[in-house]
Each structure stands twice: as structure tokens, then as C-alpha cells.
Amino acid sequence: MQRADLDQWKSSEVSRLLALVETERRYYQDIFAQLPVAVAIVDGEWGLSAVNREFRRLFGLRNADLSRMRLPDLLPDPQLEAALADVLKSGTPRNGHPVQLGGDSSALRLTASIQRIPGWQAGAEDELLLTIDEDHVSESSAPAASSVPLPDPLLERRRQRELIEESKRGAIERLSGRLAHVANNLLMIIGGYAEELMESLPADDARRDDVAEIVKASARMGALTQDLSSLTRPPVPAAAQFSLIAWATTAVARWRLASATDTDVQGNTSRQLLDLIIFEALRHLRPEPGTAELRIAPVAGGNVEIALHMPGLAVSDETRDRLFEPFSGPKEGSDPPLGLAGLVRPWQALAGTIAFEAEPGETPRLVLTCPRADDAPAASGPVNVLVVEDESGIRSLICKALDRQGYHVIQAAGADEAFKACEEDDASIDVLVTDLTMPGQTGRELAERVRAKWPGTRVLFISGFTDDTELAAQIGARKLPEQTRFLAKPFHVAQLISEVKALLAG
């Protein structure tokens, strides 16, 4: 049809055409939604553009979970990502690509078929049509059921929910940062001009009360914006060793909890932060007084688990899914508090984990883990820490923080100076804290030299950027060599101390 013909169309004809297009769109959407296999449309950055009902069922997702979610959040399989990239580039479909989640004994095995398709809108980039199916092994080839343990569906659902929660938390933090940046600029304009207007009005002008209300509202909004800003750069308290049973005894009396276990375990975290987390959980979930129970027990990996059990508590899906969202709890005063959302990152910065488990038929519980202090190996002498950082201000800050922890600190601005300082000090190096990008040798080259001389040295890389592609890939995949960690700049000194202690604890 020529453009001239289109210009002659009446509005009623255009309306009928759009109605027909909408009917056809809904028809094919319904087909896509009801397909008996799990299907997803993936964009060029591995974001989930659309998924059908079976896909959501397979991974236990809701529509709200899909906001800004990427396929690697659900299927962290590097080989699958490579296959997606190959199909997107070559256009050659892949059928029956194996995908495995978990270890060999309890793995969830899936197969994926990948096909490149044109983008929905004209001029849009190509997308990928991904079909996921469970890998059903035939009875003749499968080993005896008693010899191979089946994957635990409950643990798998929890693992998937943790991935979803972490992805959602990152999206909320990015959005909060952008919103806070814009809001702060607008609040400066609103508050500033309101104050200017107040100054220009006579003292007996009745409009001064109206302007004062604008100033107060601007201040309240500023406080909420400050809370949003804290999600992206939260303050991290210092960790310290203390008796968790002594803390729990106080907590039971303070919050009228049912009981606490009598296992005395030394934790290495922030007592104040732990208090805040339990307080916010009780404030949000509101269990009946005297029913919630604290349980503390050592767990694998040199950690201790602190669990708040809440028997009889009815938890809706909305409450479970929104527990860690900002301003989601009960309102107190004129404005809602930030809640648990502002406490998760500081707790994680102290090498802790936090999760809320509320499966049907089970007792809801908030589960925290933190490093166990009494499992750290007893040192035969002072721990020698070599700090190599070419920025003198950062180096001085790190050295002071480590010195306060009782470590013997040797500092240098570069690799050659570091070895000279070690020779003068006549010290073997237990921990190396080094920047990655420095004049002369890089941090990784320095670490190789240090370990060649002292093989047992633990290494903590600190950097805001590295052009070492191999190391960057290891950091991105969280597959650094043994006894090696990475801490991104900017960081709080409490985070650095926590990382050093984790290295020393193995």
C-alpha cells in the first residue's frame, strides 16, 4: 500500500485495523503462555524479555521476579552463556544443549534449545528463543535409585529464591541511587527557594506559615532520600569478637523471645548491627510475644548460624517477597523506616549471610550466618601483613586499621620497595594486601613473587579497576585462586578487616 493511500484512511478504518492487530497479538500471546514446555525470549545482554507459564513454574518465579532479571541469575552456567553468544552471532540453532545446576550427586539436569529470532519491533536487534526441558534419563540407562540421591526440591527452591533476591536487591540499589541523585538536586531547589521566599516575606505575613510547611516537607523528603542513598553506600560498623550466648540472653529479655540455645559460641561481627537486624525483623513480621525463639549453632565453613524461629506466624507471599525491600515494613511516625533493606549489605560486608525462609508447612525463620571467632587458628606469633599501595592516603588508612587489630604491618608504595622493607624487617609474610594497578609491577605479579618466597601467603587484592583481563575474568566468575580474595574500591576499613580475618581463618 502506498503512502498516499494511507493518508486517505479514515479514523474508523484505522481503529478497526488496530483492533485486528491487537486481537492477533493476544491470540499468539496466549499460545506462547500455554506452551507445555518452558520457553523464554532472551535479549542480547541475556535479559529475560518474556517467559511463559511453564518457565515460571520450572524456576518458581512470579511476574514480579522478572524485572531486570538476567538468564545467568537463574542458570549460572558459563557453557550455556557461550552457546547463547555463538547462536546470536552465527545464527546456527543449538538443540539439546546440556545444562547442569549443582554438584554431581544432587545436580538438576536440564537441556536447552537455542534459536535466533528477529526482534519484535522493526529495526530491533535479534533475540534468542530459549526452550528449557528437564533431562529425563531413561530407566535402562539410569543408575539404581538407591545409589544416586535425588536433588532436594526445597533446597533448590531456596537457592533459586536467593538468586532472585540478590538480583532484585541489585536492581533496587541501582534505581535508588539514580532516584536519590535526582531527588537531592530537586530538594535543593525546593528547599532553597522556599527559604529565600521566607526571608522575603514580612514577619507578620500569613503566607510565612505556608512556606514553612514547604520547608518541613522538603526536610522530610530529604531524610527519605538520605535513606535511599544509604542503600548504595551503606556505613559498615567494625566487627568484634563477642559471646553470642550472652548476646542472646539479653535479646530474649529485651524482646520477650521464648528461649535461646545454651551453646556458647564466639562470633566475629557487629553486635549493634545484629541487634538492629533482629529488631527490624520482629517489627516487620510481628510474631506473638513469647513465641519467637533464637537458636545458635556452629555450621560448616568456620561460621555460626543465628536463626530466629517464629512458630505459628502466618506469612503471605507478599510479605516474604518484600521483607528486604526498602520502606516495606509497618509505618512508624509520619514516614516509613528503611527497614531491613539498609542492613543487608553491611551484614554481607562483615562476611555474613541473611535469608528469610518461609516454605509452606514449615516454621518461618530468619537465618543469619557470621564468622565464628573461636575457630580461627591460634597464631604462634604476630601475624605479618604486607600492605602495598601507591596512594599514600589509602595506604596510611589501611595500615592504621590493621595495626589497631594487632597485626604487624609492613608497608610499601611498590613491589621493589616492598621486598626491601621485608628484608629490613626480617619478616615472613602471612597476608599480602595489594593494589592491582601500580607503577612498575602489577599487584598480581607482586603476589606471584611473594608466594614464590613465602608459599603460604594469603593475598587480598584491592582495586577499583584492572586491565588484567585474566584476573578480571576470575574476579567476575568468583573463581580466584585458593587463599586469594578481592575487595573493590571504594570500601570501608571494616570490610577490609573482615576479608583479612576470613583469609587467616581459611
Residue pairs with C-beta under 8 A, 6 or more apart in sequence:
32 39
32 50
32 52
33 52
33 53
34 52
34 53
35 52
35 54
36 54
37 54
37 131
37 132
37 133
38 51
38 52
38 54
38 55
38 57
38 58
38 59
38 131
38 132
38 133
39 51
39 52
39 54
39 55
39 129
39 130
39 131
39 132
40 48
40 49
40 50
40 51
40 52
40 55
40 71
40 129
40 130
40 132
41 48
41 49
41 50
41 51
41 117
41 127
41 128
41 129
41 130
42 48
42 49
42 71
42 84
42 127
42 128
42 129
42 130
43 49
43 125
43 127
43 128
44 88
44 125
44 126
44 127
45 70
46 70
46 71
46 72
46 81
46 84
47 68
47 69
47 70
47 71
48 66
48 69
48 70
48 71
49 127
51 61
51 66
55 61
55 132
56 62
56 63
58 132
58 134
59 74
59 160
60 157
60 160
60 161
61 164
62 317
62 321
64 321
65 164
65 168
67 168
67 171
68 167
68 168
68 171
69 164
69 167
69 168
70 167
71 80
71 81
71 84
71 130
72 81
73 163
73 164
73 166
73 167
74 160
74 163
75 99
75 101
75 110
75 112
76 101
76 163
77 99
77 100
77 101
78 477
79 97
79 99
80 97
80 99
80 112
83 94
83 97
83 112
83 114
84 114
84 128
84 130
86 92
86 94
87 93
87 94
87 114
87 115
87 116
87 128
88 116
88 126
88 128
91 116
93 113
93 114
93 115
93 116
94 112
94 113
94 114
94 115
95 113
96 111
96 112
96 113
97 111
97 112
97 113
97 114
98 109
98 110
98 111
98 112
98 135
99 109
99 110
99 111
99 112
99 132
100 107
100 108
100 109
100 110
101 107
101 108
101 109
101 110
101 156
102 108
102 151
102 156
105 148
105 149
106 149
106 150
106 151
106 152
107 151
108 134
108 151
108 156
109 134
109 135
109 137
110 132
110 133
110 134
110 135
111 132
111 133
111 134
111 135
112 130
112 131
112 132
112 133
113 130
113 131
113 133
114 128
114 129
114 130
114 131
115 128
115 129
116 126
116 127
116 128
116 129
117 126
117 127
117 128
117 129
118 124
118 126
118 127
119 125
119 126
119 127
120 127
142 148
154 359
157 359
158 355
158 357
158 359
162 355
165 324
165 355
168 325
169 324
169 341
169 344
172 231
172 325
172 326
172 341
173 231
173 232
173 345
174 232
176 228
176 229
176 231
176 232
176 326
177 228
177 229
177 231
177 232
179 225
179 228
180 225
180 226
180 228
180 229
180 232
183 221
183 225
183 228
184 222
184 225
184 229
187 218
187 221
187 222
187 225
190 214
190 218
191 215
191 218
191 219
191 222
194 211
194 214
194 215
194 218
195 215
197 211
198 208
198 211
198 212
198 215
201 207
201 208
201 211
220 334
220 335
223 335
224 327
224 335
227 326
227 327
227 337
227 338
227 342
228 326
230 338
230 342
231 326
231 338
231 341
231 342
231 345
233 490
234 342
234 343
234 345
234 346
234 349
235 346
235 492
236 345
236 346
236 349
236 350
236 492
236 494
236 495
237 270
237 272
237 273
237 346
237 350
237 494
238 270
238 493
238 494
238 497
239 268
239 269
239 270
239 350
239 371
239 494
239 497
239 498
239 501
240 268
240 269
240 270
240 271
241 266
241 267
241 268
241 373
242 266
242 267
242 271
243 264
243 265
243 266
243 267
244 264
244 265
244 266
244 267
244 296
244 304
244 306
245 260
245 261
245 262
245 263
245 264
245 265
245 296
247 267
247 271
247 274
248 260
248 261
248 294
248 296
249 260
251 257
251 260
251 275
251 278
251 294
252 258
252 259
252 260
252 294
255 278
255 279
255 282
255 292
256 289
256 290
257 290
257 292
257 293
257 294
258 290
258 291
258 292
258 293
259 293
259 294
260 293
260 294
260 295
260 296
261 294
261 295
261 296
261 297
263 296
263 297
263 298
265 296
265 297
265 298
265 304
265 372
265 374
266 372
266 373
266 374
267 274
267 304
267 306
267 370
267 371
267 372
267 373
268 370
268 371
268 372
268 373
268 376
268 501
269 347
269 350
269 351
269 352
269 370
269 371
270 346
270 350
270 494
273 343
273 346
273 347
273 350
274 306
274 368
274 370
276 343
277 340
277 343
277 347
277 354
277 366
277 368
278 308
278 366
280 329
280 337
280 339
280 340
280 343
281 308
281 323
281 340
281 366
282 292
282 308
283 329
283 330
283 332
284 323
284 328
284 329
284 330
284 339
284 340
285 310
285 313
285 315
285 319
285 323
285 364
285 366
286 330
287 310
287 312
287 313
288 312
288 313
291 310
291 311
291 312
291 313
292 308
292 309
292 310
293 308
293 309
293 310
293 311
294 306
294 307
294 308
294 309
295 305
295 306
295 307
295 309
296 304
296 305
296 306
296 307
297 304
297 305
297 307
298 304
298 305
298 372
298 375
299 305
299 369
302 371
302 372
302 375
302 376
302 505
302 506
303 369
303 370
303 371
303 372
304 369
304 370
304 371
304 372
305 367
305 368
305 369
306 367
306 368
306 369
306 370
307 365
307 366
307 367
307 368
308 365
308 366
308 367
309 363
309 364
309 365
310 363
310 364
310 365
310 366
311 363
313 363
313 364
315 358
315 364
319 358
320 356
320 358
322 328
323 340
323 356
324 340
324 341
324 344
324 356
325 339
325 341
326 338
326 339
326 341
326 342
327 336
327 337
327 338
327 339
327 341
328 339
328 341
329 336
329 337
329 339
329 340
330 336
344 354
347 353
347 354
347 368
347 370
348 354
349 491
349 492
349 494
349 495
349 498
350 370
350 371
350 494
350 495
350 498
351 370
351 371
351 498
351 499
351 501
351 502
352 368
352 369
352 370
352 371
353 367
353 368
353 369
354 366
354 367
354 368
355 366
355 367
356 364
356 365
356 366
356 367
357 364
357 365
357 366
357 367
358 364
358 365
371 498
371 501
371 502
371 505
375 505
376 501
376 504
376 505
377 504
377 505
377 506
382 406
382 407
382 408
383 406
383 407
383 408
383 430
383 431
383 504
384 407
384 408
384 410
384 425
384 427
384 428
384 429
384 430
384 431
385 402
385 407
385 408
385 409
385 410
385 429
385 430
385 431
385 432
385 433
385 500
386 410
386 411
386 412
386 418
386 421
386 422
386 429
386 431
386 432
386 433
386 434
386 450
387 395
387 398
387 399
387 402
387 409
387 410
387 411
387 412
387 433
387 434
388 411
388 412
388 413
388 414
388 415
388 418
388 432
388 433
388 434
388 435
388 438
388 443
388 446
389 395
389 398
389 411
389 413
389 433
389 434
389 435
389 438
389 462
390 413
390 414
390 435
390 438
390 439
391 435
392 413
394 435
395 411
395 413
397 493
398 433
398 462
398 493
398 496
399 409
399 411
401 493
401 496
401 497
402 409
402 433
402 496
402 497
402 500
403 409
405 497
405 500
407 431
407 500
408 427
410 418
410 421
410 422
410 425
410 427
410 429
411 421
412 418
412 420
412 421
413 438
414 438
414 439
414 440
414 441
415 438
415 440
415 441
415 445
415 446
415 449
416 440
416 441
418 446
418 450
419 449
422 429
428 454
429 450
429 454
429 457
430 456
430 457
430 458
430 504
431 457
431 458
431 459
431 460
431 500
431 503
431 504
432 446
432 447
432 450
432 457
432 458
432 459
432 460
433 460
433 462
433 496
433 500
434 443
434 446
434 447
434 459
434 460
434 461
434 462
435 443
435 461
435 462
435 463
436 442
436 443
436 444
436 461
436 462
436 463
436 465
436 466
436 468
436 471
437 443
437 463
437 465
437 466
437 467
438 446
441 449
442 466
442 468
443 461
443 463
443 466
444 461
444 468
444 471
447 457
447 459
447 461
447 484
450 457
450 459
451 457
451 459
456 483
457 483
458 483
458 484
458 485
458 503
458 504
459 483
459 484
459 485
459 503
460 484
460 485
460 486
460 487
460 496
460 499
460 500
460 503
461 471
461 475
461 484
461 485
461 486
461 487
462 486
462 487
462 488
462 489
462 491
462 496
463 486
463 488
463 489
464 488
464 489
464 490
466 472
466 475
474 480
474 481
475 486
480 486
483 503
483 506
485 499
485 502
485 503
487 495
487 496
487 499
